[in-house]
Amino acid sequence: MKSKANIGREAEQANQALELLASYRGRIIIGRALSHIIKEMEKVEGGMREVSTLEDMYLIKDHFGIDLSDPYTDED
């Protein structure tokens, strides 16, 4: 059983994470992370490709993420 102190600390950390996620910096982090994982997941072919997950990731990235990378200079 969690103590009240642990629950309070977890709630505070969750609040900090939400604030970061809503910030410009957080959106850059999300955009960068999603860009990298999407790039890797698109390499998967056939039945192992997680199409619906990729679609959801694109949706999140396109509406909440900021990707500052240059697609013309990024290396694999």
C-alpha positions as CSV (number, residue, x, y, z in Angstrom):
1,M,0.0,0.0,0.0
2,K,1.3,3.4,-1.0
3,S,1.8,6.1,1.7
4,K,0.1,9.5,1.4
5,A,3.6,11.0,0.8
6,N,4.2,8.6,-2.1
7,I,0.8,9.3,-3.6
8,G,1.4,13.1,-3.2
9,R,4.8,12.8,-4.9
10,E,3.4,10.8,-7.8
11,A,0.6,13.3,-8.3
12,E,3.2,16.2,-8.3
13,Q,5.4,14.4,-10.8
14,A,2.3,13.6,-13.0
15,N,1.4,17.3,-12.9
16,Q,5.0,18.3,-13.9
17,A,4.9,15.8,-16.8
18,L,1.6,17.3,-18.0
19,E,3.0,20.8,-17.8
20,L,6.1,19.8,-19.7
21,L,3.9,18.0,-22.3
22,A,1.9,21.1,-22.8
23,S,4.9,23.4,-23.2
24,Y,6.8,24.3,-26.3
25,R,9.8,22.3,-25.1
26,G,7.6,19.3,-24.4
27,R,6.1,19.5,-27.8
28,I,9.6,19.5,-29.4
29,I,10.5,16.4,-27.3
30,I,7.3,14.6,-28.4
31,G,7.8,15.6,-32.0
32,R,11.4,14.4,-32.0
33,A,10.7,11.1,-30.3
34,L,7.8,10.3,-32.5
35,S,9.8,11.2,-35.7
36,H,12.5,8.7,-34.6
37,I,10.2,5.9,-33.7
38,I,8.0,6.4,-36.8
39,K,11.1,6.2,-39.0
40,E,12.1,2.9,-37.4
41,M,8.6,1.4,-37.5
42,E,8.1,2.3,-41.2
43,K,11.0,-0.1,-41.9
44,V,8.9,-3.0,-40.8
45,E,7.1,-4.8,-43.6
46,G,4.3,-7.2,-44.0
47,G,2.1,-8.5,-41.2
48,M,4.5,-7.3,-38.5
49,R,3.9,-3.6,-39.4
50,E,1.8,-1.9,-36.8
51,V,-0.3,0.2,-39.2
52,S,-2.9,1.6,-36.7
53,T,-0.2,2.5,-34.3
54,L,1.7,4.4,-37.0
55,E,-1.5,6.2,-37.9
56,D,-2.0,7.2,-34.3
57,M,1.6,8.3,-34.0
58,Y,1.3,10.5,-37.1
59,L,-1.9,12.0,-35.7
60,I,-0.3,12.9,-32.4
61,K,2.9,14.2,-34.1
62,D,1.0,16.3,-36.6
63,H,-1.2,17.9,-34.1
64,F,0.9,18.1,-30.9
65,G,4.5,17.5,-31.8
66,I,7.0,20.0,-33.1
67,D,9.8,18.4,-35.2
68,L,12.7,20.8,-35.7
69,S,14.8,18.3,-37.7
70,D,15.5,19.0,-41.3
71,P,14.2,16.1,-43.4
72,Y,16.7,17.0,-46.2
73,T,19.8,16.7,-44.0
74,D,18.9,14.0,-41.5
75,E,20.9,10.8,-41.8
76,D,19.7,7.3,-41.1
